[in-house]
Amino acid sequence: MTFLQPLILAALPLIGLPIIIHLINQRRFQTMQWAAMMFLVSAKALSRGYSRLRHWLIMMLRMLAVAAILLAASRPLSRGWLALAGGGRADTSIVILDRSPSMQQQDPTAEDSNSKLDTGRRQLIQSLATLATGRLVILTDPEQKPLEVESPAALADLAAPVASPTDVPLLLQSAYDYVRENSIGSTEIWLCSDQRHNDWNPESGEWSGMREAFAKLPQQVRFQLLS
């Protein structure tokens, strides 16, 4: 397990704060012998053990509460089966849209006249709305900053088509930079593309380096391809 804010773990000794408070409170009171009350000692002897156990349990719960607050603030991340058991909704979804000329093609056999880009955006809106992701970021141009939008419906008015090929490896590099620089949690990267060779450039040596870079990130990153 890794942490996005590991420096907060330096405050873990604060778990002992309830014990310190307990010891300080004990020193505030002094025991004095009072003959008139001595008979109560034997009467309370039976319940003293249960009372002490209750106090220790309360103290342990307080210590666990402090530890839980510190661990939550440090933003723990997990991989593998533990991550799968922890839930499926990603903290952030990054959408990469292919806006190349080939995405403007229409299927002549289809009932509607929507292009590939229009169909892809519509399906993305439906999928992301169903998944209810926490943060939504749009990447359409590697020369522009990633655009954070409030809802998937904003996709309908974004990403006009362009007349040049889409550099998919460079857009993925921009997505990697965004994840690394913003210290976000679990992430899903959605690629909407018709997978044309000149857009993806599969022979490029960038792919192997990018694969290793994403694998070294502390947070879990999943990839979804909408082809």
N, CA and C of each residue as an Amber inpcrd file, in Angstrom:
protein
   681
   0.8530000  -1.1940000   0.0000000   0.0000000   0.0000000   0.0000000
   0.8860000   1.2400000   0.0000000   0.5000000   2.2460000  -0.7900000
   1.2280000   3.5050000  -0.8570000   0.2960000   4.6460000  -0.4540000
   0.8740000   5.8460000  -0.2670000   0.1180000   6.9940000   0.2060000
   0.4410000   8.2040000  -0.6630000  -0.6120000   8.9770000  -1.0030000
  -0.4090000  10.1900000  -1.7800000   0.1520000  11.3110000  -0.9150000
  -0.1100000  11.3020000   0.3800000   0.4070000  12.3110000   1.2980000
   1.1580000  11.6010000   2.4360000   2.3080000  10.9910000   2.1500000
   2.9940000  10.1910000   3.1690000   3.5380000  11.0030000   4.3300000
   3.7430000  12.3150000   4.1580000   4.2940000  13.1300000   5.2480000
   3.3470000  13.1900000   6.4460000   2.0590000  13.0190000   6.1970000
   1.0940000  13.0520000   7.2980000   1.3050000  11.8760000   8.2360000
   1.8770000  10.7800000   7.7400000   2.1160000   9.6150000   8.5850000
   3.1240000   9.9220000   9.6870000   3.8840000  11.0030000   9.5420000
   4.8210000  11.3840000  10.6050000   4.0910000  11.7600000  11.8840000
   2.7950000  12.0390000  11.7870000   2.0040000  12.3930000  12.9680000
   1.3860000  11.1790000  13.6500000   1.7510000   9.9620000  13.2320000
   1.1770000   8.7590000  13.8430000   1.4330000   8.6510000  15.3490000
   2.5430000   9.1990000  15.8800000   2.6950000   9.1570000  17.3490000
   1.5590000   9.8200000  18.1100000   0.7550000  10.6380000  17.4230000
  -0.3930000  11.2490000  18.1010000  -1.4270000  10.2160000  18.5260000
  -1.2610000   8.9730000  18.0740000  -2.1760000   7.9160000  18.5100000
  -2.1170000   7.7600000  20.0330000  -0.9420000   8.0370000  20.5940000
  -0.7870000   7.9180000  22.0470000  -1.3650000   9.0750000  22.8290000
  -1.9790000  10.0620000  22.1410000  -2.5350000  11.2220000  22.8210000
  -3.6020000  10.8650000  23.8570000  -4.5260000   9.9310000  23.5910000
  -5.5030000   9.5680000  24.6340000  -4.8510000   9.0150000  25.8990000
  -3.7610000   8.2670000  25.7560000  -3.0810000   7.7410000  26.9450000
  -2.4580000   8.8870000  27.7440000  -1.8470000   9.8480000  27.0490000
  -1.2380000  10.9820000  27.7420000  -2.2940000  11.7850000  28.4990000
  -3.4370000  12.0160000  27.8440000  -4.5150000  12.7510000  28.5090000
  -5.0050000  11.9880000  29.7300000  -5.0970000  10.6620000  29.6170000
  -5.5370000   9.8440000  30.7450000  -4.5720000   9.9550000  31.9250000
  -3.2770000   9.9010000  31.6490000  -2.2820000   9.9870000  32.7280000
  -2.2900000  11.3690000  33.3750000  -2.4730000  12.4110000  32.5600000
  -2.5310000  13.7600000  33.1230000  -3.7450000  13.9120000  34.0330000
  -4.8770000  13.3740000  33.6010000  -6.0800000  13.4690000  34.4350000
  -5.9200000  12.7040000  35.7390000  -5.1900000  11.5810000  35.7040000
  -4.9750000  10.8240000  36.9370000  -4.1440000  11.6020000  37.9450000
  -3.1970000  12.3890000  37.4830000  -2.3400000  13.1550000  38.3790000
  -3.0660000  14.3540000  38.9910000  -4.1990000  14.7020000  38.4340000
  -4.9510000  15.8350000  38.9710000  -5.6450000  15.4990000  40.2800000
  -5.8350000  14.1960000  40.5340000  -6.5710000  13.7770000  41.7300000
  -5.6260000  13.0520000  42.6850000  -5.7770000  13.3160000  43.9660000
  -4.9910000  12.6750000  44.9950000  -5.8970000  11.7820000  45.8420000
  -5.3650000  10.6370000  46.1800000  -6.1320000   9.6800000  46.9810000
  -5.9630000  10.0020000  48.4650000  -7.0670000  10.1480000  49.1600000
  -7.0580000  10.4250000  50.6050000  -7.8870000   9.3780000  51.3270000
  -7.3560000   8.8830000  52.4070000  -8.0560000   7.8880000  53.2160000
  -9.1180000   8.5770000  54.0810000 -10.3340000   8.0500000  54.0000000
 -11.4620000   8.6060000  54.7690000 -12.1950000   7.4360000  55.4150000
 -12.1260000   7.3930000  56.7180000 -12.6370000   6.2220000  57.4390000
 -14.1070000   5.9730000  57.1750000 -14.8890000   7.0320000  57.0380000
 -16.3360000   6.8570000  56.8650000 -16.6910000   6.2110000  55.5370000
 -15.7760000   6.2710000  54.5680000 -16.0650000   5.7390000  53.2420000
 -15.3330000   4.4380000  52.9650000 -14.5790000   3.8980000  53.9610000
 -13.7880000   2.6960000  53.7180000 -14.6460000   1.4890000  53.3630000
 -15.8680000   1.4380000  53.9250000 -16.7110000   0.2620000  53.6620000
 -17.1440000   0.1670000  52.2020000 -17.0820000   1.3090000  51.4900000
 -17.4870000   1.2840000  50.0710000 -16.4570000   0.5880000  49.1910000
 -15.2140000   0.4670000  49.6430000 -14.1730000  -0.1670000  48.8510000
 -14.5130000  -1.6090000  48.5590000 -14.9480000  -2.3320000  49.5940000
 -15.2950000  -3.7370000  49.3840000 -16.5500000  -3.8890000  48.5420000
 -17.4640000  -2.9180000  48.6390000 -18.6970000  -2.9980000  47.8720000
 -18.4390000  -2.7980000  46.3770000 -17.4180000  -1.9910000  46.0660000
 -17.1210000  -1.7150000  44.6610000 -16.0620000  -2.6480000  44.0810000
 -15.5520000  -3.5710000  44.8980000 -14.4710000  -4.4300000  44.4230000
 -14.9080000  -5.2880000  43.2410000 -16.1710000  -5.7320000  43.2500000
 -16.6360000  -6.6070000  42.1740000 -16.7930000  -5.8690000  40.8450000
 -17.2520000  -4.6200000  40.9330000 -17.4950000  -3.8800000  39.6890000
 -16.2560000  -3.1470000  39.1920000 -15.2000000  -3.1070000  39.9890000
 -14.0170000  -2.3510000  39.5800000 -13.3640000  -2.9510000  38.3320000
 -13.3340000  -4.3050000  38.2620000 -12.7170000  -4.9530000  37.1040000
 -13.4350000  -4.6220000  35.8090000 -14.7830000  -4.6370000  35.8420000
 -15.5500000  -4.2970000  34.6420000 -15.3760000  -2.8290000  34.2790000
 -15.3100000  -1.9720000  35.2830000 -15.1280000  -0.5450000  35.0110000
 -13.7720000  -0.2810000  34.3710000 -12.7400000  -0.9430000  34.8580000
 -11.4090000  -0.7500000  34.2860000 -11.3570000  -1.2540000  32.8450000
 -11.9990000  -2.3870000  32.5960000 -12.0330000  -2.9070000  31.2310000
 -12.7530000  -1.9490000  30.3010000 -13.8340000  -1.3510000  30.7940000
 -14.5770000  -0.3990000  29.9710000 -13.7310000   0.8240000  29.6450000
 -12.9800000   1.2970000  30.6290000 -12.1180000   2.4580000  30.3850000
 -11.0400000   2.1410000  29.3520000 -10.4550000   0.9560000  29.4180000
  -9.4170000   0.5820000  28.4470000  -9.9930000   0.4530000  27.0450000
 -11.2160000  -0.0920000  26.9520000 -11.8540000  -0.2120000  25.6400000
 -12.1380000   1.1620000  25.0370000 -12.6150000   2.0930000  25.8790000
 -12.8850000   3.4460000  25.3850000 -11.5930000   4.1050000  24.9050000
 -10.5000000   3.8940000  25.6630000  -9.2250000   4.4770000  25.2750000
  -8.7260000   3.8970000  23.9580000  -8.8910000   2.5970000  23.7650000
  -8.4740000   1.9780000  22.5130000  -9.2830000   2.5080000  21.3390000
 -10.5720000   2.7160000  21.5390000 -11.4040000   3.2590000  20.4700000
 -10.9800000   4.6820000  20.1090000 -10.6030000   5.4530000  21.1140000
 -10.1200000   6.8090000  20.8330000  -8.8130000   6.7720000  20.0450000
  -7.9290000   5.8470000  20.4120000  -6.6620000   5.7230000  19.6790000
  -6.9070000   5.2930000  18.2330000  -7.8430000   4.3550000  18.0390000
  -8.1740000   3.9200000  16.6820000  -8.7840000   5.0560000  15.8690000
  -9.5730000   5.9040000  16.5150000 -10.1750000   7.0430000  15.8080000
  -9.0960000   8.0070000  15.3350000  -8.0900000   8.2820000  16.1860000
  -6.9920000   9.1700000  15.7850000  -6.2170000   8.5520000  14.6270000
  -5.9410000   7.2330000  14.7050000  -5.2070000   6.5630000  13.6310000
  -5.9940000   6.5890000  12.3220000  -7.3180000   6.3980000  12.4050000
  -8.1450000   6.4120000  11.1920000  -8.1350000   7.7810000  10.5340000
  -8.1630000   8.8620000  11.3370000  -8.1390000  10.2190000  10.7800000
  -6.8200000  10.4720000  10.0620000  -5.7120000  10.0560000  10.6770000
  -4.4020000  10.2840000  10.0660000  -4.2380000   9.4680000   8.7870000
  -4.6890000   8.2120000   8.8030000  -4.5660000   7.3770000   7.6160000
  -5.4470000   7.8960000   6.4820000  -6.6340000   8.3810000   6.8180000
  -7.5110000   8.9240000   5.7820000  -6.9150000  10.1950000   5.1810000
  -6.2980000  11.0380000   6.0240000  -5.6950000  12.2750000   5.5280000
  -4.4820000  12.0070000   4.6440000  -3.7960000  10.8780000   4.8770000
  -2.6220000  10.5410000   4.0560000  -3.0110000   9.9150000   2.7220000
  -4.3050000   9.6450000   2.4950000  -4.8400000   9.1520000   1.2210000
  -4.1520000   7.8580000   0.7850000  -4.4620000   6.7530000   1.4720000
  -3.8330000   5.4790000   1.1000000  -4.3500000   4.9620000  -0.2310000
  -3.4680000   4.2640000  -0.9420000  -3.8030000   3.6510000  -2.2250000
  -3.3750000   2.2010000  -2.1970000  -4.1290000   1.3360000  -2.8400000
  -3.7950000  -0.0800000  -2.8740000  -3.9320000  -0.6000000  -4.2850000
  -3.2810000  -1.7140000  -4.5410000  -3.3230000  -2.3580000  -5.8480000
  -3.8280000  -3.7890000  -5.6990000  -4.0360000  -4.4460000  -6.8440000
  -4.3640000  -5.8670000  -6.8460000  -5.7330000  -6.1520000  -6.2560000
  -5.8210000  -7.2980000  -5.5480000  -7.1190000  -7.7460000  -5.0400000
  -7.6720000  -6.7990000  -3.9910000  -6.7960000  -6.1370000  -3.2320000
  -7.2690000  -5.2110000  -2.2180000  -7.9520000  -4.0090000  -2.8470000
  -7.4000000  -3.5350000  -3.9570000  -8.0220000  -2.4100000  -4.6560000
  -9.3600000  -2.8110000  -5.2560000  -9.4460000  -4.0220000  -5.7890000
 -10.7150000  -4.4790000  -6.3610000 -11.7830000  -4.6340000  -5.2960000
 -11.3670000  -5.1080000  -4.1110000 -12.3280000  -5.2920000  -3.0210000
 -12.7770000  -3.9660000  -2.4410000 -11.9930000  -2.9150000  -2.6480000
 -12.3030000  -1.6300000  -2.0360000 -13.3310000  -0.8060000  -2.7850000
 -13.7680000  -1.2030000  -3.9400000 -14.7630000  -0.4310000  -4.6670000
 -14.3130000  -0.1600000  -6.0870000 -15.2740000   0.1570000  -6.9470000
 -14.9580000   0.2870000  -8.3500000 -14.9520000   1.7000000  -8.8910000
 -15.5580000   2.6840000  -8.1930000 -15.6700000   4.0160000  -8.7590000
 -14.3330000   4.7370000  -8.6820000 -13.9100000   5.2800000  -9.8160000
 -12.6430000   6.0030000  -9.8610000 -12.8280000   7.4130000  -9.3080000
 -11.7630000   7.9400000  -8.6890000 -11.8060000   9.3180000  -8.2060000
 -11.8110000  10.3030000  -9.3710000 -11.0940000   9.9710000 -10.4360000
 -10.9640000  10.8760000 -11.5790000 -11.0730000  10.0890000 -12.8770000
 -11.7770000  10.6440000 -13.8390000 -11.8500000  10.0790000 -15.1870000
 -11.2590000  11.0830000 -16.1600000 -10.2980000  10.6330000 -16.9510000
  -9.6740000  11.4660000 -17.9720000 -10.1190000  10.9450000 -19.3370000
 -10.7250000  11.8080000 -20.1330000 -11.2500000  11.4320000 -21.4400000
 -10.3210000  11.9790000 -22.5180000  -9.8170000  11.0930000 -23.3750000
  -8.9900000  11.4710000 -24.5200000  -9.8220000  11.2540000 -25.7820000
 -10.0740000  12.3280000 -26.5070000 -10.9250000  12.2710000 -27.6980000
 -10.0830000  12.3770000 -28.9590000 -10.2810000  11.4290000 -29.8340000
  -9.6670000  11.4590000 -31.1540000 -10.5460000  12.3240000 -32.0600000
  -9.9660000  13.4490000 -32.5440000 -10.7460000  14.3810000 -33.3730000
 -10.2360000  14.4230000 -34.8070000  -9.5280000  13.3860000 -35.2250000
  -8.9450000  13.3380000 -36.5620000 -10.0440000  13.2750000 -37.6360000
  -9.6900000  13.5460000 -38.8990000 -10.7040000  13.5310000 -39.9730000
 -11.4590000  12.2150000 -40.0910000 -10.7960000  11.0900000 -39.7880000
 -11.4850000   9.8000000 -39.9140000 -12.6390000   9.6620000 -38.9260000
 -12.6020000  10.4320000 -37.8350000 -13.6880000  10.3690000 -36.8550000
 -14.9440000  11.0850000 -37.3480000 -14.8680000  11.7490000 -38.5020000
 -16.0380000  12.4110000 -39.0720000 -16.8110000  11.5090000 -40.0320000
 -16.2830000  10.3010000 -40.2430000 -16.9720000   9.3700000 -41.1390000
 -18.2970000   8.9170000 -40.5310000 -19.2440000   8.6660000 -41.4170000
 -20.5660000   8.2060000 -41.0090000 -20.8330000   6.8380000 -41.6020000
 -21.6190000   6.0590000 -40.8920000 -21.9880000   4.7330000 -41.3660000
 -23.2300000   4.8650000 -42.2650000 -23.1000000   4.5850000 -43.5360000
 -24.2600000   4.7600000 -44.4310000 -25.3960000   3.7920000 -44.1260000
 -25.1140000   2.7090000 -43.4460000 -26.1700000   1.7370000 -43.1260000
 -26.8910000   2.0740000 -41.8250000 -26.3730000   3.0370000 -41.0810000
 -26.9910000   3.3760000 -39.7970000 -28.2430000   4.2160000 -40.0070000
 -29.1580000   4.1460000 -39.0400000 -30.4030000   4.9050000 -39.1350000
 -30.1570000   6.4020000 -38.9560000 -29.2290000   6.7750000 -38.0650000
 -28.9400000   8.1950000 -37.8750000 -27.7470000   8.5890000 -38.7400000
 -27.4740000   9.8640000 -38.7920000 -26.3810000  10.3850000 -39.5970000
 -25.2320000  10.9110000 -38.7360000 -25.1190000  10.3860000 -37.5490000
 -24.0700000  10.8480000 -36.6460000 -22.7100000  10.3220000 -37.0930000
 -21.6890000  11.1190000 -36.8590000 -20.3270000  10.6930000 -37.1530000
 -19.8020000   9.8200000 -36.0180000 -18.6040000   9.2520000 -36.2370000
 -17.9780000   8.4560000 -35.1770000 -17.7500000   9.2910000 -33.9170000
 -17.3290000  10.5420000 -34.1120000 -17.0650000  11.4120000 -32.9640000
 -18.3370000  11.6990000 -32.1850000 -19.4320000  11.9830000 -32.8970000
 -20.6990000  12.2500000 -32.2130000 -21.1890000  11.0140000 -31.4550000
 -21.0810000   9.8530000 -32.1030000 -21.5130000   8.6170000 -31.4520000
 -20.6540000   8.3190000 -30.2240000 -19.3350000   8.5250000 -30.3680000
 -18.4460000   8.2800000 -29.2370000 -18.7350000   9.2020000 -28.0710000
 -18.9810000  10.4700000 -28.3460000 -19.2950000  11.4080000 -27.2670000
 -20.5970000  11.0330000 -26.5690000 -21.5880000  10.6080000 -27.3400000
 -22.8630000  10.2300000 -26.7390000 -22.6950000   9.0120000 -25.8230000
 -21.9320000   8.0400000 -26.2730000 -21.7100000   6.8450000 -25.4500000
 -20.8610000   7.1680000 -24.2170000 -19.9060000   8.0870000 -24.3690000
 -19.1120000   8.5020000 -23.2120000 -19.9780000   9.1870000 -22.1740000
 -20.8650000  10.0560000 -22.6120000 -21.7570000  10.7590000 -21.6810000
 -22.6050000   9.7610000 -20.8950000 -23.1480000   8.7680000 -21.5960000
 -23.9790000   7.7680000 -20.9230000 -23.1680000   6.9460000 -19.9280000
 -21.9810000   6.5090000 -20.3380000 -21.1600000   5.6570000 -19.4720000
 -20.6750000   6.4090000 -18.2400000 -20.1620000   7.6290000 -18.4340000
 -19.6210000   8.3940000 -17.3090000 -20.7250000   8.8360000 -16.3600000
 -21.9060000   9.1350000 -16.8960000 -23.0250000   9.4970000 -16.0200000
 -23.4550000   8.3110000 -15.1710000 -23.4100000   7.1140000 -15.7430000
 -23.7690000   5.9120000 -14.9760000 -22.7400000   5.6180000 -13.8870000
 -21.4560000   5.7810000 -14.2140000 -20.4050000   5.4930000 -13.2450000
 -20.2760000   6.5670000 -12.1770000 -20.7690000   7.7700000 -12.4400000
 -20.7420000   8.8770000 -11.4650000 -19.3340000   9.1190000 -10.9280000
 -18.4190000   9.3920000 -11.8240000 -17.0440000   9.6420000 -11.4060000
 -16.9440000  10.9420000 -10.6200000 -15.9180000  11.0430000  -9.7700000
 -15.7710000  12.2180000  -8.9270000 -15.3060000  13.4410000  -9.6880000
 -14.2900000  13.3110000 -10.5250000 -13.7250000  14.4310000 -11.2870000
 -13.6050000  14.0140000 -12.7400000 -13.9390000  14.9200000 -13.6360000
 -13.9020000  14.6120000 -15.0690000 -12.9910000  15.6080000 -15.7650000
 -11.9970000  15.0800000 -16.4910000 -11.0100000  15.9040000 -17.1810000
 -11.0140000  15.5180000 -18.6560000 -10.9900000  16.5170000 -19.5450000
 -11.0390000  16.2850000 -20.9800000  -9.6950000  16.6580000 -21.5930000
  -9.1750000  15.7720000 -22.4500000  -7.9410000  16.0220000 -23.1870000
  -8.2310000  15.8610000 -24.6740000  -8.0670000  16.9370000 -25.4270000
  -8.2920000  16.8790000 -26.8670000  -7.0960000  17.3700000 -27.6650000
  -6.2290000  18.1630000 -27.0220000  -5.0830000  18.7520000 -27.7090000
  -3.8980000  18.7430000 -26.7590000  -2.7880000  18.0820000 -27.1400000
  -1.6290000  18.0290000 -26.2260000  -1.0000000  19.3860000 -25.9690000
  -1.2790000  20.3870000 -26.8200000  -0.7150000  21.7210000 -26.6280000
  -1.5700000  22.5800000 -25.7000000  -2.7270000  22.0810000 -25.3100000
  -3.6020000  22.8120000 -24.3940000  -3.6620000  22.1060000 -23.0460000
  -3.9590000  22.8710000 -22.0120000  -4.0610000  22.2950000 -20.6760000
  -5.3050000  21.4100000 -20.5730000  -5.2460000  20.3520000 -19.7740000
  -6.4430000  19.5290000 -19.5620000  -7.5890000  20.3750000 -19.0100000
  -8.7760000  20.1060000 -19.4940000  -9.9530000  20.8850000 -19.1210000
 -10.8120000  20.0730000 -18.1560000 -11.0200000  20.6080000 -16.9640000
 -11.8750000  19.9480000 -15.9850000 -13.2960000  20.4740000 -16.1280000
 -14.2540000  19.5630000 -16.2700000 -15.6560000  19.9350000 -16.4550000
 -16.4840000  19.4070000 -15.2940000 -17.6610000  19.9820000 -15.1230000
 -18.4890000  19.6280000 -13.9780000 -19.2760000  18.3480000 -14.1950000
 -19.6740000  18.0660000 -15.4300000 -20.5080000  16.8930000 -15.6870000
 -20.1820000  16.3280000 -17.0610000 -20.4900000  15.0400000 -17.2910000
 -20.2450000  14.4410000 -18.6070000 -21.0170000  15.1170000 -19.7300000
 -22.1280000  15.7740000 -19.3950000 -22.9340000  16.4240000 -20.4360000
 -22.1530000  17.5090000 -21.1720000 -21.0940000  18.0310000 -20.5550000
 -20.2890000  19.0700000 -21.1950000 -19.5630000  18.5460000 -22.4310000
 -19.4220000  17.2340000 -22.5470000 -18.7630000  16.6500000 -23.7140000
 -19.5060000  16.9480000 -25.0080000 -20.8130000  17.1460000 -24.9080000
 -21.6090000  17.3700000 -26.1110000 -21.2240000  18.6640000 -26.8200000
 -20.6880000  19.6400000 -26.0820000 -20.3580000  20.9420000 -26.6660000
 -18.8640000  21.1500000 -26.8400000 -18.0770000  20.1010000 -26.5840000
 -16.6250000  20.2290000 -26.6610000 -16.0690000  19.4220000 -27.8280000
 -14.8170000  19.6710000 -28.1090000 -14.0350000  18.8520000 -29.0510000
 -14.5790000  18.8950000 -30.4690000 -14.4240000  20.0360000 -31.0940000
 -14.7720000  20.1400000 -32.5140000 -13.7570000  19.3650000 -33.3410000
 -14.1420000  18.8400000 -34.4890000 -13.2210000  18.0700000 -35.3270000
 -12.0960000  18.9390000 -35.8710000 -10.9710000  18.3090000 -36.1670000
  -9.8090000  19.0080000 -36.7280000  -9.4180000  18.3270000 -38.0340000
  -8.5410000  18.9840000 -38.7890000  -8.1440000  18.4720000 -40.1020000
  -6.8160000  17.7380000 -40.0800000  -6.2500000  17.5430000 -38.9080000
  -4.9500000  16.8820000 -38.8060000  -5.0860000  15.6150000 -37.9770000
  -4.1510000  14.6610000 -38.1230000  -4.1980000  13.4330000 -37.3170000
  -4.0660000  13.7310000 -35.8210000  -4.5450000  12.8130000 -35.0120000
  -4.4500000  12.9290000 -33.5540000  -3.2310000  12.1580000 -33.0610000
  -2.4050000  12.8120000 -32.2770000  -1.2230000  12.1620000 -31.7090000
  -1.6230000  11.5010000 -30.3910000  -2.1000000  10.2570000 -30.4590000
  -2.5800000   9.5530000 -29.2780000  -1.4680000   9.3550000 -28.2430000
  -0.2380000   8.9470000 -28.6350000   0.8160000   8.8100000 -27.6150000
   1.0900000  10.1090000 -26.8650000   1.0540000  11.2340000 -27.5690000
   1.3170000  12.5160000 -26.9030000   0.1740000  12.8940000 -25.9640000
  -1.0490000  12.5700000 -26.3310000  -2.1810000  12.8210000 -25.4390000
  -2.0970000  11.9520000 -24.1830000  -1.6620000  10.7120000 -24.3370000
  -1.4670000   9.8480000 -23.1750000  -0.3560000  10.3840000 -22.2770000
   0.6750000  10.9500000 -22.8790000   1.7330000  11.5630000 -22.0890000
   1.1810000  12.7430000 -21.2860000   0.3050000  13.5160000 -21.8900000
  -0.3280000  14.6290000 -21.1750000  -1.1890000  14.1230000 -20.0200000
  -1.8840000  12.9950000 -20.2490000  -2.6850000  12.4070000 -19.1730000
  -1.7950000  11.9410000 -18.0240000  -0.6650000  11.3280000 -18.3670000
   0.2800000  10.8870000 -17.3320000   0.8010000  12.0780000 -16.5230000
   1.1580000  13.1530000 -17.1970000   1.6590000  14.3410000 -16.5030000
   0.5980000  14.9170000 -15.5630000  -0.6590000  14.8840000 -15.9950000
  -1.7360000  15.4130000 -15.1580000  -1.9040000  14.5660000 -13.9000000
  -1.8770000  13.2470000 -14.0560000  -2.0320000  12.3620000 -12.9010000
  -0.8710000  12.5430000 -11.9240000   0.3320000  12.6370000 -12.4370000
   1.5100000  12.7490000 -11.5750000   1.5730000  14.0970000 -10.8630000
   1.2480000  15.1790000 -11.5500000   1.4050000  16.5100000 -10.9820000
   0.2850000  16.8700000 -10.0090000  -0.8860000  16.2580000 -10.1450000
  -2.0240000  16.6460000  -9.3030000  -2.2740000  15.6940000  -8.1440000
  -1.5170000  14.6120000  -8.0390000  -1.6410000  13.6740000  -6.9110000
  -3.0870000  13.2440000  -6.6990000  -3.7640000  12.8920000  -7.7850000
  -5.1440000  12.4430000  -7.6830000  -5.1790000  10.9660000  -7.3070000
  -6.3420000  10.4930000  -6.9150000  -6.4770000   9.1000000  -6.4900000
  -6.6360000   8.1550000  -7.6700000  -7.4330000   7.1140000  -7.4680000
  -7.6360000   6.1240000  -8.5250000  -8.1940000   6.8020000  -9.7760000
  -7.6960000   6.3880000 -10.9380000  -7.9830000   7.1010000 -12.1850000
  -8.3750000   6.1280000 -13.2790000  -9.3230000   6.5570000 -14.0890000
  -9.6750000   5.8540000 -15.3240000  -9.3890000   6.7660000 -16.5060000
  -8.7130000   6.2290000 -17.5120000  -8.4380000   6.9800000 -18.7360000
  -9.2710000   6.3690000 -19.8580000 -10.1780000   7.1730000 -20.4070000
 -11.0630000   6.7340000 -21.4840000 -10.5090000   7.2330000 -22.8060000
 -10.2790000   6.3050000 -23.7370000  -9.7890000   6.6300000 -25.0750000
 -10.9150000   6.4020000 -26.0780000 -11.3440000   7.4820000 -26.7090000
 -12.3800000   7.3830000 -27.7390000 -11.7210000   7.6050000 -29.0900000
 -11.5800000   6.5350000 -29.8830000 -10.8420000   6.6280000 -31.1400000
 -11.2670000   5.4940000 -32.0680000 -11.0700000   5.7160000 -33.3760000
 -11.3260000   4.6460000 -34.3360000 -10.0570000   3.8390000 -34.6300000
  -8.9950000   4.0970000 -33.8730000  -7.7640000   3.2970000 -33.8820000
  -7.0780000   3.2780000 -35.2510000  -7.0540000   4.4180000 -35.9090000
  -6.3270000   4.4930000 -37.1690000  -4.8220000   4.4710000 -36.9110000
  -4.0920000   3.8330000 -37.8160000  -2.6570000   3.6120000 -37.6390000
  -1.8910000   4.9270000 -37.5040000  -2.2270000   5.9170000 -38.3220000
  -1.4600000   7.1610000 -38.2830000  -1.7400000   7.9900000 -37.0430000
  -2.8280000   7.7080000 -36.3380000  -3.1180000   8.4050000 -35.0840000
  -2.4060000   7.7510000 -33.8930000  -2.3140000   6.4310000 -33.9120000
  -1.7550000   5.7100000 -32.7670000  -0.2530000   5.4640000 -32.8990000
   0.2500000   5.3600000 -34.1280000   1.6820000   5.1640000 -34.3600000
   2.2180000   4.0230000 -33.4760000   1.7400000   2.7960000 -33.6790000
   2.1270000   1.6870000 -32.7870000   3.6070000   1.3330000 -32.8270000
   4.3280000   1.7110000 -33.8790000   5.7580000   1.3980000 -33.9470000
   6.6150000   2.3530000 -33.1200000   6.0040000   3.3890000 -32.5790000
   6.7660000   4.3760000 -31.8210000   7.3510000   3.7600000 -30.5490000
   8.5720000   4.1400000 -30.2300000   9.2010000   3.6550000 -29.0030000
   8.6460000   4.2930000 -27.7530000   7.7470000   5.2650000 -27.8970000
   7.1730000   5.9250000 -26.7300000   6.2700000   4.9950000 -25.9280000
   5.6930000   3.9940000 -26.5820000   4.7080000   3.1460000 -25.9090000
   5.3050000   2.3590000 -24.7480000   6.4890000   1.7840000 -24.9450000
   7.0790000   0.9900000 -23.8770000   7.4350000   1.8520000 -22.6740000
   8.0130000   3.0350000 -22.9400000   8.3370000   3.9280000 -21.8360000
   7.1060000   4.4290000 -21.1120000   6.0290000   4.6850000 -21.8700000
   4.8000000   5.1550000 -21.2450000   4.1550000   4.0670000 -20.3930000
   4.2250000   2.8340000 -20.8740000   3.6750000   1.7140000 -20.1000000
   4.3790000   1.5900000 -18.7590000   5.6970000   1.6960000 -18.7660000
   6.4540000   1.6070000 -17.5220000   6.1560000   2.7880000 -16.6040000
   5.9810000   3.9730000 -17.1850000   5.7090000   5.1600000 -16.3740000
   4.3600000   5.0380000 -15.6520000   3.3280000   4.5790000 -16.3470000
   2.0210000   4.4110000 -15.7160000   2.0730000   3.3200000 -14.6450000
   2.8520000   2.2710000 -14.8810000   2.9420000   1.1790000 -13.9100000
   3.6090000   1.6220000 -12.6160000   4.4560000   2.6360000 -12.6710000
   5.1710000   3.0970000 -11.4790000   4.3830000   4.1140000 -10.6680000
   3.2610000   4.5780000 -11.1750000   2.4520000   5.5310000 -10.4210000
   1.9140000   4.8860000  -9.1490000   1.8320000   5.6190000  -8.0440000
   1.3410000   5.0220000  -6.7950000  -0.1400000   4.6880000  -6.8330000
  -0.9310000   5.4390000  -7.6140000  -2.3610000   5.1720000  -7.6730000
  -2.7010000   4.1990000  -8.8020000  -3.8520000   3.5870000  -8.6670000
  -4.3080000   2.6520000  -9.6820000  -4.8410000   3.4190000 -10.8840000
  -4.4080000   3.0240000 -12.0840000  -4.8750000   3.6520000 -13.3220000
  -5.4270000   2.5610000 -14.2340000  -6.7020000   2.6980000 -14.5980000
  -7.3340000   1.7490000 -15.5220000  -7.5880000   2.4480000 -16.8550000
  -7.5470000   1.6620000 -17.9170000  -7.7450000   2.1940000 -19.2630000
  -8.9960000   1.5780000 -19.8800000  -9.8250000   2.4370000 -20.4750000
 -11.0270000   2.0040000 -21.1690000 -10.9540000   2.5180000 -22.6080000
 -11.1300000   1.6080000 -23.5660000 -11.0830000   1.9730000 -24.9840000
 -12.4840000   1.9050000 -25.5800000 -12.9280000   3.0570000 -26.0960000
 -14.2040000   3.1260000 -26.8060000 -13.8760000   3.2690000 -28.2780000
 -13.9660000   2.1510000 -29.0090000 -13.5370000   2.1190000 -30.4040000
 -14.7510000   2.2230000 -31.3150000
